[in-house]
C-alpha cells in the first residue's frame, strides 16, 4: 500500500511540476516579422506552432567566398529553419535547429581561351541548394512587441547547372546574423 501511495504522489508531483515548467517555458510570442543583417541579409517570418517548436523563414541575399572561382558570388536564397526554442530566464531564449537553403546565384566564371591565349570571364547563373545548422539566443522585451535575435548558421551550398564548371560544394561561413522583429 505504501508503494502505491508513493507512486501516486510521485506521479501527481511530476505532473504539477511539468505543468508549472511548461507555463514558465512557453513560447515568447505567436508570430514575428522582421529583418536580418549579417552574413544573411533579408526579411524574416517566425512562428511557433507549439511551445518549443519554432519555424523561421528567411528570404534575402548573402555573399560568400567562392574559392574555386576566386571571387564572391551574390546568392538570393529562401532559408526555412525548424528550431527547438526554450527559455533561459529573464526574457532570454536559446534555440537550436537546422534548415534548407534554396536559391540562385550569378557568379563570375573564368575559362581559358585558346584563340586569345588568355583567361576570359563572364557570368553564368547557378541553381543553389544547401543545408545549414542554426543556433543562437533571442531576447523578447516585456513591455513592447519587439524581439532581438543573434544566430549562427554554418552549412554547405551545392552549386549546380553551371555550364563552365561541374557542380561543386562550398562551405557557408554564416557565423553572425542579427535580427530585429516585431512580435504579435
C-alpha atoms as an extended CHARMM CRD file, in Angstrom:
* protein
*
       184  EXT
         1         1  UNK       CA              0.0000000000        0.0000000000        0.0000000000  PROA      1               0.0000000000
         2         2  UNK       CA              2.8290000000        2.4080000000        0.8230000000  PROA      2               0.0000000000
         3         3  UNK       CA              4.3520000000        1.7920000000       -2.6050000000  PROA      3               0.0000000000
         4         4  UNK       CA              1.0930000000        2.6670000000       -4.3640000000  PROA      4               0.0000000000
         5         5  UNK       CA              0.7170000000        5.8910000000       -2.3450000000  PROA      5               0.0000000000
         6         6  UNK       CA              4.3480000000        6.7950000000       -3.0460000000  PROA      6               0.0000000000
         7         7  UNK       CA              3.9500000000        6.1330000000       -6.7920000000  PROA      7               0.0000000000
         8         8  UNK       CA              0.6790000000        8.1210000000       -6.9840000000  PROA      8               0.0000000000
         9         9  UNK       CA              2.2540000000       11.0140000000       -5.0490000000  PROA      9               0.0000000000
        10        10  UNK       CA              5.2600000000       10.9630000000       -7.3800000000  PROA      10              0.0000000000
        11        11  UNK       CA              3.0180000000       10.9990000000      -10.4860000000  PROA      11              0.0000000000
        12        12  UNK       CA              0.9580000000       13.9260000000       -9.1460000000  PROA      12              0.0000000000
        13        13  UNK       CA              4.0550000000       15.9450000000       -8.1990000000  PROA      13              0.0000000000
        14        14  UNK       CA              5.6990000000       15.2300000000      -11.5620000000  PROA      14              0.0000000000
        15        15  UNK       CA              2.5500000000       16.3330000000      -13.3960000000  PROA      15              0.0000000000
        16        16  UNK       CA              2.2750000000       19.5620000000      -11.3960000000  PROA      16              0.0000000000
        17        17  UNK       CA              5.9860000000       20.2520000000      -11.8890000000  PROA      17              0.0000000000
        18        18  UNK       CA              5.7240000000       19.5520000000      -15.6040000000  PROA      18              0.0000000000
        19        19  UNK       CA              2.7230000000       21.8810000000      -15.9300000000  PROA      19              0.0000000000
        20        20  UNK       CA              4.4960000000       24.6520000000      -13.9870000000  PROA      20              0.0000000000
        21        21  UNK       CA              7.6380000000       24.2590000000      -16.0790000000  PROA      21              0.0000000000
        22        22  UNK       CA              5.6910000000       24.3350000000      -19.3450000000  PROA      22              0.0000000000
        23        23  UNK       CA              3.9230000000       27.5370000000      -18.2760000000  PROA      23              0.0000000000
        24        24  UNK       CA              7.3140000000       29.1530000000      -17.4860000000  PROA      24              0.0000000000
        25        25  UNK       CA              8.8430000000       27.7600000000      -20.6370000000  PROA      25              0.0000000000
        26        26  UNK       CA              6.0190000000       28.7230000000      -23.0230000000  PROA      26              0.0000000000
        27        27  UNK       CA              6.7000000000       30.3220000000      -26.4200000000  PROA      27              0.0000000000
        28        28  UNK       CA              7.5650000000       34.0190000000      -26.0570000000  PROA      28              0.0000000000
        29        29  UNK       CA              5.0620000000       35.0330000000      -28.8010000000  PROA      29              0.0000000000
        30        30  UNK       CA              2.9520000000       33.5060000000      -31.5780000000  PROA      30              0.0000000000
        31        31  UNK       CA              4.3820000000       35.1740000000      -34.7280000000  PROA      31              0.0000000000
        32        32  UNK       CA              7.0410000000       37.6950000000      -35.6950000000  PROA      32              0.0000000000
        33        33  UNK       CA              8.1020000000       39.6140000000      -38.8000000000  PROA      33              0.0000000000
        34        34  UNK       CA             11.3570000000       41.4980000000      -39.1770000000  PROA      34              0.0000000000
        35        35  UNK       CA             14.7010000000       41.8680000000      -40.8190000000  PROA      35              0.0000000000
        36        36  UNK       CA             18.0590000000       40.0950000000      -40.6160000000  PROA      36              0.0000000000
        37        37  UNK       CA             21.5090000000       41.5860000000      -41.2490000000  PROA      37              0.0000000000
        38        38  UNK       CA             24.9190000000       39.9400000000      -41.2280000000  PROA      38              0.0000000000
        39        39  UNK       CA             26.0100000000       37.0430000000      -43.4050000000  PROA      39              0.0000000000
        40        40  UNK       CA             22.3120000000       36.6750000000      -44.3510000000  PROA      40              0.0000000000
        41        41  UNK       CA             20.5010000000       39.9180000000      -45.2360000000  PROA      41              0.0000000000
        42        42  UNK       CA             16.7640000000       39.9840000000      -45.7990000000  PROA      42              0.0000000000
        43        43  UNK       CA             13.2660000000       39.6020000000      -44.4270000000  PROA      43              0.0000000000
        44        44  UNK       CA             12.1320000000       37.1370000000      -41.7850000000  PROA      44              0.0000000000
        45        45  UNK       CA              8.9170000000       35.4840000000      -40.5840000000  PROA      45              0.0000000000
        46        46  UNK       CA              8.9260000000       33.3270000000      -37.4360000000  PROA      46              0.0000000000
        47        47  UNK       CA              6.0730000000       31.3310000000      -35.9280000000  PROA      47              0.0000000000
        48        48  UNK       CA              5.5580000000       28.9390000000      -33.0030000000  PROA      48              0.0000000000
        49        49  UNK       CA              3.2130000000       26.0070000000      -33.8030000000  PROA      49              0.0000000000
        50        50  UNK       CA              3.8810000000       24.6150000000      -30.2820000000  PROA      50              0.0000000000
        51        51  UNK       CA              5.5840000000       25.9410000000      -27.1580000000  PROA      51              0.0000000000
        52        52  UNK       CA              9.0850000000       24.7660000000      -28.0570000000  PROA      52              0.0000000000
        53        53  UNK       CA              8.9140000000       24.3640000000      -31.8450000000  PROA      53              0.0000000000
        54        54  UNK       CA              9.7370000000       27.4530000000      -33.9100000000  PROA      54              0.0000000000
        55        55  UNK       CA              9.6860000000       27.6810000000      -37.6990000000  PROA      55              0.0000000000
        56        56  UNK       CA             11.5770000000       30.5740000000      -39.2520000000  PROA      56              0.0000000000
        57        57  UNK       CA             11.5220000000       31.6430000000      -42.9190000000  PROA      57              0.0000000000
        58        58  UNK       CA             14.1730000000       33.9950000000      -44.3010000000  PROA      58              0.0000000000
        59        59  UNK       CA             14.1980000000       35.4880000000      -47.7900000000  PROA      59              0.0000000000
        60        60  UNK       CA             17.2420000000       37.5150000000      -48.7280000000  PROA      60              0.0000000000
        61        61  UNK       CA             20.7210000000       37.5710000000      -50.1440000000  PROA      61              0.0000000000
        62        62  UNK       CA             24.1740000000       36.6470000000      -48.9160000000  PROA      62              0.0000000000
        63        63  UNK       CA             27.7490000000       36.8910000000      -50.1060000000  PROA      63              0.0000000000
        64        64  UNK       CA             30.2110000000       34.0450000000      -49.7070000000  PROA      64              0.0000000000
        65        65  UNK       CA             33.7740000000       33.3770000000      -50.8210000000  PROA      65              0.0000000000
        66        66  UNK       CA             33.9480000000       31.0710000000      -53.8510000000  PROA      66              0.0000000000
        67        67  UNK       CA             37.4640000000       29.6140000000      -53.6860000000  PROA      67              0.0000000000
        68        68  UNK       CA             37.0260000000       27.7000000000      -56.9750000000  PROA      68              0.0000000000
        69        69  UNK       CA             36.3410000000       30.8790000000      -58.9650000000  PROA      69              0.0000000000
        70        70  UNK       CA             38.3440000000       33.1820000000      -56.6430000000  PROA      70              0.0000000000
        71        71  UNK       CA             35.6220000000       35.7540000000      -56.0440000000  PROA      71              0.0000000000
        72        72  UNK       CA             32.4460000000       36.4220000000      -54.0310000000  PROA      72              0.0000000000
        73        73  UNK       CA             29.0880000000       35.4710000000      -55.6110000000  PROA      73              0.0000000000
        74        74  UNK       CA             25.8000000000       37.0700000000      -54.5550000000  PROA      74              0.0000000000
        75        75  UNK       CA             23.2030000000       34.4540000000      -53.6780000000  PROA      75              0.0000000000
        76        76  UNK       CA             19.4600000000       35.0590000000      -53.4700000000  PROA      76              0.0000000000
        77        77  UNK       CA             18.0940000000       32.3880000000      -51.1350000000  PROA      77              0.0000000000
        78        78  UNK       CA             14.9950000000       31.1900000000      -49.3400000000  PROA      78              0.0000000000
        79        79  UNK       CA             16.0080000000       29.7140000000      -45.9690000000  PROA      79              0.0000000000
        80        80  UNK       CA             13.3740000000       27.8620000000      -43.8680000000  PROA      80              0.0000000000
        81        81  UNK       CA             14.6030000000       26.6170000000      -40.4660000000  PROA      81              0.0000000000
        82        82  UNK       CA             12.9790000000       24.3850000000      -37.8450000000  PROA      82              0.0000000000
        83        83  UNK       CA             14.2240000000       25.0700000000      -34.3110000000  PROA      83              0.0000000000
        84        84  UNK       CA             13.7670000000       23.9020000000      -30.7450000000  PROA      84              0.0000000000
        85        85  UNK       CA             13.4950000000       27.0390000000      -28.5740000000  PROA      85              0.0000000000
        86        86  UNK       CA             13.4920000000       27.1660000000      -24.7740000000  PROA      86              0.0000000000
        87        87  UNK       CA             13.6180000000       29.8090000000      -22.0690000000  PROA      87              0.0000000000
        88        88  UNK       CA             16.8880000000       30.7330000000      -20.3930000000  PROA      88              0.0000000000
        89        89  UNK       CA             15.1500000000       33.1400000000      -17.9710000000  PROA      89              0.0000000000
        90        90  UNK       CA             14.7820000000       36.9310000000      -17.7370000000  PROA      90              0.0000000000
        91        91  UNK       CA             13.3850000000       37.2670000000      -21.2820000000  PROA      91              0.0000000000
        92        92  UNK       CA             16.2240000000       35.3200000000      -22.9360000000  PROA      92              0.0000000000
        93        93  UNK       CA             15.5940000000       32.2450000000      -25.0730000000  PROA      93              0.0000000000
        94        94  UNK       CA             18.0640000000       29.8630000000      -26.6870000000  PROA      94              0.0000000000
        95        95  UNK       CA             17.4050000000       27.8320000000      -29.8250000000  PROA      95              0.0000000000
        96        96  UNK       CA             18.9950000000       25.1540000000      -31.9690000000  PROA      96              0.0000000000
        97        97  UNK       CA             17.8850000000       23.5020000000      -35.2040000000  PROA      97              0.0000000000
        98        98  UNK       CA             18.5000000000       23.1590000000      -38.9050000000  PROA      98              0.0000000000
        99        99  UNK       CA             17.2120000000       24.1730000000      -42.2840000000  PROA      99              0.0000000000
       100       100  UNK       CA             17.4840000000       24.3440000000      -46.0530000000  PROA      100             0.0000000000
       101       101  UNK       CA             18.7500000000       26.9650000000      -48.4880000000  PROA      101             0.0000000000
       102       102  UNK       CA             17.1860000000       27.1170000000      -51.9310000000  PROA      102             0.0000000000
       103       103  UNK       CA             18.0290000000       29.8310000000      -54.4170000000  PROA      103             0.0000000000
       104       104  UNK       CA             20.0950000000       31.1280000000      -57.2810000000  PROA      104             0.0000000000
       105       105  UNK       CA             23.3850000000       32.9410000000      -57.7530000000  PROA      105             0.0000000000
       106       106  UNK       CA             25.0300000000       34.8740000000      -60.5400000000  PROA      106             0.0000000000
       107       107  UNK       CA             28.7180000000       34.0490000000      -60.1360000000  PROA      107             0.0000000000
       108       108  UNK       CA             31.5000000000       35.0580000000      -62.4410000000  PROA      108             0.0000000000
       109       109  UNK       CA             33.2090000000       32.2670000000      -64.3270000000  PROA      109             0.0000000000
       110       110  UNK       CA             36.6540000000       32.0450000000      -65.9140000000  PROA      110             0.0000000000
       111       111  UNK       CA             37.7920000000       29.9020000000      -68.8020000000  PROA      111             0.0000000000
       112       112  UNK       CA             40.9340000000       29.6590000000      -70.8700000000  PROA      112             0.0000000000
       113       113  UNK       CA             40.5440000000       30.8470000000      -74.4640000000  PROA      113             0.0000000000
       114       114  UNK       CA             42.8380000000       29.0010000000      -76.8710000000  PROA      114             0.0000000000
       115       115  UNK       CA             42.3920000000       31.6290000000      -79.6020000000  PROA      115             0.0000000000
       116       116  UNK       CA             43.2110000000       34.6000000000      -77.3450000000  PROA      116             0.0000000000
       117       117  UNK       CA             45.7530000000       32.6110000000      -75.3040000000  PROA      117             0.0000000000
       118       118  UNK       CA             44.4280000000       34.0750000000      -72.0170000000  PROA      118             0.0000000000
       119       119  UNK       CA             41.7370000000       33.6390000000      -69.3730000000  PROA      119             0.0000000000
       120       120  UNK       CA             38.3380000000       35.1300000000      -70.2030000000  PROA      120             0.0000000000
       121       121  UNK       CA             35.4310000000       35.9100000000      -67.8390000000  PROA      121             0.0000000000
       122       122  UNK       CA             31.6740000000       36.2320000000      -67.9080000000  PROA      122             0.0000000000
       123       123  UNK       CA             28.5570000000       35.4050000000      -65.9120000000  PROA      123             0.0000000000
       124       124  UNK       CA             26.5680000000       32.2060000000      -65.6200000000  PROA      124             0.0000000000
       125       125  UNK       CA             23.5090000000       31.5580000000      -63.4200000000  PROA      125             0.0000000000
       126       126  UNK       CA             23.5820000000       28.7320000000      -60.8890000000  PROA      126             0.0000000000
       127       127  UNK       CA             20.9190000000       26.8400000000      -59.0060000000  PROA      127             0.0000000000
       128       128  UNK       CA             21.8850000000       26.7160000000      -55.3180000000  PROA      128             0.0000000000
       129       129  UNK       CA             20.8020000000       24.1620000000      -52.7260000000  PROA      129             0.0000000000
       130       130  UNK       CA             22.1640000000       23.9330000000      -49.2000000000  PROA      130             0.0000000000
       131       131  UNK       CA             21.7950000000       22.5770000000      -45.6970000000  PROA      131             0.0000000000
       132       132  UNK       CA             22.5350000000       24.5400000000      -42.5590000000  PROA      132             0.0000000000
       133       133  UNK       CA             22.5200000000       24.2650000000      -38.7970000000  PROA      133             0.0000000000
       134       134  UNK       CA             21.2240000000       27.1750000000      -36.7270000000  PROA      134             0.0000000000
       135       135  UNK       CA             21.7800000000       28.1330000000      -33.1220000000  PROA      135             0.0000000000
       136       136  UNK       CA             21.5960000000       31.2980000000      -31.0940000000  PROA      136             0.0000000000
       137       137  UNK       CA             19.8430000000       33.4140000000      -28.4990000000  PROA      137             0.0000000000
       138       138  UNK       CA             16.8120000000       35.6610000000      -28.5550000000  PROA      138             0.0000000000
       139       139  UNK       CA             15.6670000000       38.4150000000      -26.1960000000  PROA      139             0.0000000000
       140       140  UNK       CA             11.9550000000       39.2830000000      -26.0000000000  PROA      140             0.0000000000
       141       141  UNK       CA             11.1370000000       42.6650000000      -24.4360000000  PROA      141             0.0000000000
       142       142  UNK       CA              8.3200000000       42.5120000000      -21.8550000000  PROA      142             0.0000000000
       143       143  UNK       CA              6.5840000000       45.8570000000      -22.4130000000  PROA      143             0.0000000000
       144       144  UNK       CA              6.9190000000       46.2920000000      -26.1790000000  PROA      144             0.0000000000
       145       145  UNK       CA              6.2800000000       43.8650000000      -29.0820000000  PROA      145             0.0000000000
       146       146  UNK       CA              9.9370000000       43.6020000000      -30.0750000000  PROA      146             0.0000000000
       147       147  UNK       CA             12.4780000000       40.7750000000      -30.0410000000  PROA      147             0.0000000000
       148       148  UNK       CA             16.2060000000       40.7330000000      -30.8440000000  PROA      148             0.0000000000
       149       149  UNK       CA             17.9270000000       37.6010000000      -32.1430000000  PROA      149             0.0000000000
       150       150  UNK       CA             21.5730000000       36.6890000000      -32.7090000000  PROA      150             0.0000000000
       151       151  UNK       CA             22.3500000000       33.4370000000      -34.5050000000  PROA      151             0.0000000000
       152       152  UNK       CA             24.9470000000       31.4560000000      -36.4100000000  PROA      152             0.0000000000
       153       153  UNK       CA             24.0360000000       29.3400000000      -39.4630000000  PROA      153             0.0000000000
       154       154  UNK       CA             27.0160000000       27.3650000000      -40.7490000000  PROA      154             0.0000000000
       155       155  UNK       CA             26.2960000000       24.9730000000      -43.5930000000  PROA      155             0.0000000000
       156       156  UNK       CA             27.0500000000       23.8470000000      -47.1330000000  PROA      156             0.0000000000
       157       157  UNK       CA             25.9100000000       25.0620000000      -50.5520000000  PROA      157             0.0000000000
       158       158  UNK       CA             25.7530000000       22.9500000000      -53.7000000000  PROA      158             0.0000000000
       159       159  UNK       CA             26.1420000000       24.9790000000      -56.9010000000  PROA      159             0.0000000000
       160       160  UNK       CA             24.6400000000       23.2300000000      -59.9280000000  PROA      160             0.0000000000
       161       161  UNK       CA             23.6540000000       23.9550000000      -63.5790000000  PROA      161             0.0000000000
       162       162  UNK       CA             26.8410000000       25.8490000000      -64.2720000000  PROA      162             0.0000000000
       163       163  UNK       CA             27.8410000000       25.3530000000      -67.8890000000  PROA      163             0.0000000000
       164       164  UNK       CA             31.5430000000       26.0840000000      -67.2890000000  PROA      164             0.0000000000
       165       165  UNK       CA             32.1540000000       24.0880000000      -64.1030000000  PROA      165             0.0000000000
       166       166  UNK       CA             30.8810000000       20.7850000000      -62.8240000000  PROA      166             0.0000000000
       167       167  UNK       CA             28.6820000000       21.0470000000      -59.7040000000  PROA      167             0.0000000000
       168       168  UNK       CA             30.6380000000       21.8870000000      -56.5790000000  PROA      168             0.0000000000
       169       169  UNK       CA             30.0750000000       22.3840000000      -52.8450000000  PROA      169             0.0000000000
       170       170  UNK       CA             31.0760000000       25.4290000000      -50.7750000000  PROA      170             0.0000000000
       171       171  UNK       CA             31.0810000000       25.8620000000      -47.0020000000  PROA      171             0.0000000000
       172       172  UNK       CA             28.7920000000       28.6810000000      -45.8420000000  PROA      172             0.0000000000
       173       173  UNK       CA             30.5180000000       30.8000000000      -43.1800000000  PROA      173             0.0000000000
       174       174  UNK       CA             27.2880000000       32.3090000000      -41.8180000000  PROA      174             0.0000000000
       175       175  UNK       CA             28.5630000000       32.8510000000      -38.2930000000  PROA      175             0.0000000000
       176       176  UNK       CA             26.8130000000       36.0730000000      -37.2600000000  PROA      176             0.0000000000
       177       177  UNK       CA             23.3000000000       37.2300000000      -38.0820000000  PROA      177             0.0000000000
       178       178  UNK       CA             21.4130000000       39.8610000000      -36.0840000000  PROA      178             0.0000000000
       179       179  UNK       CA             17.6290000000       40.1060000000      -36.3500000000  PROA      179             0.0000000000
       180       180  UNK       CA             15.0780000000       42.6050000000      -35.1220000000  PROA      180             0.0000000000
       181       181  UNK       CA             11.4630000000       41.5560000000      -35.3560000000  PROA      181             0.0000000000
       182       182  UNK       CA              8.0150000000       42.7900000000      -34.4250000000  PROA      182             0.0000000000
       183       183  UNK       CA              6.0800000000       40.1930000000      -32.4170000000  PROA      183             0.0000000000
       184       184  UNK       CA              2.3490000000       39.5630000000      -32.4490000000  PROA      184             0.0000000000
